[in-house]
Amino acid sequence: MSFRMGSARVEGMLSRESARIDWITGGVLFTIMLALAFIRIDHPPASIVGDPKLDYVFDEAHYVPAAKNLIGFKSHHNTEHPLFAKETIAASIMLFGDNPFGWRVFGALLMSCCVPAIFGVCRLLSLARPASILAAVLLMLDQTSLVLARTAMLDPHSIGWFMLFLVTLAWSAQQKRSLGWAIAGLALAGVFMGFAAAAKWMSGINAVLVWVGVTVWRLTTDDRYSHFGERIYAPFKYAWPRMPTFLAPAICGFFGLIAYLGAFWPVFFLKEGGVHDLAGFFKVQLTIYERSALPLAHHPYQSLWWEWPLQFQPIWFYFKDNGKGAVEAVFYVGNFVVYWAGLVGVAACMARGLMRMDKLLVAIAIAYLSFWLIWAVIPKKIGFLYYYAPASLMLGPAIAAAIDRLAPDRWRTIVMGAAAALAFINFAWFYPGLTGLAVPKSFWTKWTLAPNWVTGHPDPSPASTLPLSSTP
């Protein structure tokens, strides 16, 4: 008996030490990503050529003015999306001023959270620490995450909240978690889920896909409960084992709905277009759907969902002559090492996972495919590469998990280091074009690997106009 108690005590100490190391590692990863996002975050600056229309980077032209209209409860004109991200941008403007830093700061914080969140999810799903670090590093270097983190759009807000939902959900599901802490984790995950959906509906849809996956996992796992009804009401030994299966999504969904509905509170106080009853509130929701499904005019940057993994049409978020013999550009293009090797990683995860019944590998592959292929059925009439961002978050974990499972022991560290090094080289080459650093006028063409990559960018002259934004 004493031997068993001693062993349990040692295991507990080792577990706490491992958790402490993971928290420190996550903090370091967050700090690095935060530094990348905040270095010159106020660049491109406002009034670079003295024209207010050119102050914004891509869709900032829609969302920053919409956020300003919420200050003082003036109006809400950007009705095709929920309010929460614009509320956050408005709060940021009130705190830090009406300037590029004020527009972008909260989005940068939330997008930076994705890096430690990916690391945390991988660790909580039992991926080895080196592979989990690689997954986070590849996300940090995937280029598109950095561009989004430095742009005042809805996506860094919705994706950041979604990743906080995902890591909190994984934390609450651990077998060792007490009932009280599991419920608290589910409630917090629900709040994050509600905020994600209230920033942009797509993140809410992705959260539902996560819960569908968890439910299918539970219902298809063999245990002593043979009937559907029994499995729904009985605890699941692999996740939230101290509560009935149906209770976990119910708790998360309840708090998610409260958070989502609460995020719309400003519509009841708007001076123009405000609502005064529940009928008006539900009309706001219907308007979001109707506006999102509207057919739009052809856009030079538009692309189809099946083209996104191969990056057929990257996007020039910003392109200007700075008047000093150079151009400053923000190019939304993914890291080739992450984006293309990630596809191999997804295929390897799916194949290996199914052959060896490795739930982690299958989960990574299915998450990627779900977040991507859902666009094949969503009634959106136009698409852009940045819609692929939630799916691309899974490419780093796919590469890392595939290496961890498939590389021989003596080569595993070398292969992981090589993957990180190649991704860094690609990242460094594109870095000026990700952050608006000035480059010679002829240099930007070195980033365009195909003729259509030039499509839609403005002529690099002071008289040129901002690249067309993506939504009306």
N, C-alpha and C positions, 0 to 999 in steps of 0.2 A: 504493500500500500504506500509506504513512504517513498519507494522508488518511483512509483507512478506519479505521486504528487510532485516529486522533484523534477521529473521529466516534463510534466505539464508546466511547471514554473519556468523552466529553461525555455520551453517552446514559446511561452508567453513573452518572455524577455526578448527573444530573438524576433518575434513578430513585431513587438513595439519598436525595436531598433530598426527593423526593415521599413516600417511605416515612417519613422523619423527621417531616414535617408530619402525615402520617396518624397516626403514633404519638402525637404531641402532641395532636392533635384528639381521638383516642380517649380519652386520659387526661383531658382536660377534660370530655368528655361523661360519663365514668365518675364523676368527682368531683362533677359537678352532680347526677347521679342518686343518688349515695351520700348527698349532703347532704339531698336530698328524703326519702330513705328513713329517715335517722337522726335528723332533727329530730323530737324528741318520740316516738321509737320506743317508749319505755316507756309510751306512752299509747295506748289506754286502760290505766290502771294497775290493779294488782291490788287486790282488796278495796274496790272503789269504794262498795259498799253493805254491806260486811262479810260477804258470803256467798261462800265459796270457789268455789261453782258458777258465780259470775258473774265470776270473774277472767279468763276466757278469751274470745277473739274467735273466734266461729264454731267451726271444726273444731280449733282449739287445744285444745278440750275433750277430743279424742281423742288427738291426737298428742303433746301435752306430757306427760300422764300416762304414755303409752306410752314416751316417751323417759326419763322418770324411772325407770320399771321396769327399763330396760336398765342404769342405773347400779348397779354392784354385781352385775350379771348376775342380777337377781331373776327376771324373766319377760318374755315378749313376748305381750301380749294383742291387739294390733292386727294380726291375722294376715291381713287382706285386702290388705295392702300389704307390699312388701319393707322391709328394715330401715334402709337407709343414711341416709335423711333423718332418721330418728329417732335413729340413732347420732350424727349431726352435731349435732342439737339437744341430745342428752345431753352431748356433749363441750362444747357451748357453756354449758350449765348448770353443768358442773363448773368451767369457766374463769371465768364471769361471774356465777354465782349463780342461784338458783331465783327468777327475777323476769322480768317482761316483756322487759327488755333481753336477759337471758340466753337466753330462749326464741327471740328473733327475730333476733339479730345475724347469724348465719351465713346465714340465708335472705335477709336484706337485702343482704349482700355478693354472694351469688350472683345474685340478681335484678338487682342493679345492673350486673353484668357483661353482661347482655343488651343494654344500650344500646350500649357500644362494640363488642360482638360483631356487632350488626346493621350498624353502620357499617363494621366490618372486612369482613364478608361482601360488602356492597355494593361496597366499593372493590376487593376481590379479584376480583369478577365484573365489574369495569370500569365500574361506574356512576360518573359524575362526582362529584367531592368535594362540591359544594354539594348535590346530590341525596342523597348518602349521609348528609350531616349532617342534612338534613331528615328522612330515614327514621328516624334515631336520635332526633331531637327529638320526632317524632310518637309514637314508642314511649314515650318518657319522659312524654309528656303524655296517653297513652291512658287513664289513670286506673286501670284494672284492674291494670296492672303495679305501680303504687305501692301499691295495697291489698295485693296479694300479697306485695310486698317487706316489708311491715310486719306480716305475720301469720305465726305459726309453724305453717304447714301444710307438706305435702309438696311442693306445687306450685312454690314459689319455688326449692326445691332441685333438683327434677327439671328444670325449665325452664332454670335457670341452667347446670347441667351440660350440658344438650342444646345450648344456644347456644354454649358453649365447644367442644363437639364440632364444631359446624357451622363455626365460624370457623377452627378448627385444621385441619379437613378441607379447607376452601377454600384455606388457606395452603399445605398440603402438595401440593396438586394443580397449583400454578403451573408453567408450562412451564420457567421459568428455574431451578426448584429442582433441586439436585443429587440424585443417587440416595440418598445418605446422609441428607440433610435431609428428603427426601420420606418415607423409611421412618420416621425419627424423628417426623415430623409425624403420619403415619398411626398410629403406636403411641400417641402422646399423645391423638390424637382417639379412638382405641379406648378408652383409659382413661376419658376423659370420657363416652363413650357408655355404658360399663359402669356408671359411677357414676349417670348419668341413669336408666338402667333399674332400678338397684338402689334408687333413690329412689322411683320410680313407674313401673310397667310401660309406661304410655302413652308416655313419652319414648323408651323402647327401641323401641316400635312405630314411632314417628315417625322414629327413626334408620334403621330398616330401610326405611321408605318413601323416605328420602333416597337410600340405596344402590340401591334399585330404580330410582329416577329416573336416577341416574348410569349404571347398567347399560343402561337403555333408550336413553339418549342415546348411549352408546358403540356399541351394536349397530345403531342406526338411522342412524349417521353414515356417509356414503359416503366410502370411501377405497380404497386399493388392495387391501384384503382383502375378498373378496366372500362368503366363507362364514362361518357362525356360529362354527365351531371356530377358524378363523383369527383372527377378531376377538377371541375370548376370550383367546387365547395371545399375540397380537401387542400391542405397545405402542400406546397411544392418544395421538395427537399433541397433543390439547387438554388432557389431564389425566394426570399421572404418566407422561410420555412416555418415561421411562427404565426402565420395568418392564413386564412382561406385564400385560394388563388384569386378569386374575383375581387377581393378587397384591395389588392395593390393598385390595379388600374383605377378602381373606384375612388380611392383616396387621392391619387395623383390627378385624375380627371376633375374631381370636385374643386381642388385648390387651383387647378389650371383654369377652369371656367371662371372662378371668382377673380383671378388675376386678369384674365382677358377682358371681362366685362368692366372691371374697375379701371382699366387703362383708357376707357372711352369717356371718363367723367367730364372732360372739357366740352363735349358736344352739347351738354345741357346748359352751358353758360356762354356759348358763342353769341356775339352780337349780330352776326350775319349767318343765316343758315343753321341756327341752333335748333335742337329738338326739345320737346317739352313733355313727352310721354313715351311709354314703351313702344307704341306703334312707330313713332319717329325714330326711336333707337333701332328697331328692326329694319326700318327702311335704310338706315345708314349701312347695315350689314348687306342688304340686298344690293345697294348701290356699289359696294366694293366688288361683289361678284359680277354685276352687269358691266361695270367699267373694265374689269380685268379680262372679260371675255370678248370685248369689242374688237372687231377687225381694225388693224392699223395700217397706215400707208407703208409702202416698202421703205426699209431703212438700209443704208449702205453697210452697216455693221451687223445686220441680222444674220442669224444662222439657225440651222435645224438641230434638234436635240441629238441626232445621231452623228453630227459633225463635231460636237464639242470635245470628245476625247482626243481627237486628232488635231484640234485647234485649227480648223479650216479658216476661221475668221476671228483673229484677235481684234482688240478694240483700242483705238487711240483715245484715251480719256482726255488728253490735253496735248496741244501742240502749238507752240508759239515761238516767234522770233523775239528774242529778248532785247533787240536793238543794239547788241554789242558784238555782232558777227557770229552769233551762236543761236541754237534753238534749244528750247526746254520742252521736254515731252514726258507724258505719263502713259506708258504702254501697258495695257492689260493683256499679258501673255504669260502662259504657264511655263514653269521650268521643264524643259524637255526630259530631263532625267527622271523627274517625279511623275510627270503626266504620262509619259510613254512607257517607261519601265514599270510604272504603277499598274498599267493594264496587264502586263505579264504577271505582276504580283497578284492581281485579282484572280486571273486564270489559275495560277499555281495554288492560291489559297482554296479556291473552289474544288479543284481536282484533288489536292492532297487531303482537304478536309472531308470530302465525301468518301475517299478511299480509306482513310484512317479514323473516320467518325470524330474528327477534331472540331469541336463546337466553336472554338475561337476562330479558326480559319474560315469556317462556313459563315459565321456571323459577320466577319469583315467583308467577305465577298458579297453576301446578300445585302448588307447595308449599302455598299457602293452601288450595286445594281438597282436597288430600290430607289435611292435618292436620285439616280440618273434616269431610269426608265419610266418613272412616274410622269415625266414630261411627255412621254409618248401618248398619254391619255388625258392630260390636263387640257382643258379647252382654252388654252392661251393661243392667240392668233399669230404671235410673233415671238421669237426667241433670241437670246444673246448669250455669248460665252459665259458671262458671269452668273447666269442661272445654274451653271454646272458646279458652282463653288461648293455647295454642301456635299455633293458626291466626291469632289476632288479631295475633300478632307480625309477620305478613306484610303487614298492612294499611298500615302506614307506608311500607315499601319499595314497595308497589304504588302508593300516591299519588305518592311521590317519583319513581319511575321513569316513571310515566305523564306527569307534568308535564315531566320532563327530555326525554322523547321527543316529546311532542305540542305543548308550548307553543312559540310562536314565540320566536326568540332574544331579541328586544327585550323580551318580556313574561315570560320564564321566571323571572327573579329576583323580579319583582313577584308572580307567581302563587305561587311558593314562600314568599315572605314572608307573603302573605295566608293561605295554608294554615296556616303556623305560628302566625300571630296569632290566627286564629279558633279553632284548637285550644287555644291558651293561654287565651283568654277563657272557653271552656267549662270548662277545667281549673280556672281560678281560681274560677268560680262554684260548682263542686262541692267545692273543696278542703277546706272544713271538714268535709264529710260523708265525705271519703276518709280523714281522719286523726283523727277523733274530737274535733275542736274543739267547744267548747260553743257552742250557738246557742239563741236563744229557742225556747220550746216550739212555737210556731206556724210556725217557719221551715222545718223539715224537709219540710213538705208542698210547698214550692216545688220540691223536687227530684223529686217524683213526677209524671210526665207522663201516667200512665194509672192507672185505678183498681186494676188488678192489681199495680201496683208497690208498693201498700201491703200486699198479701197477706202474712200471716205475721209482720209486724213486731209486737213486743209493745206493749201499751199503755204510753205514756211516763209511767210512775209508778214510784216506788221499789220497789213490790211486784211489778213486772213481772219476767218471766223472760227469760233470754237467748234470742235467736232460735235455733230448732232447728238443730242441726248436721246435716251432710249424710250422714254414714255412721254405722253402729252401732259 
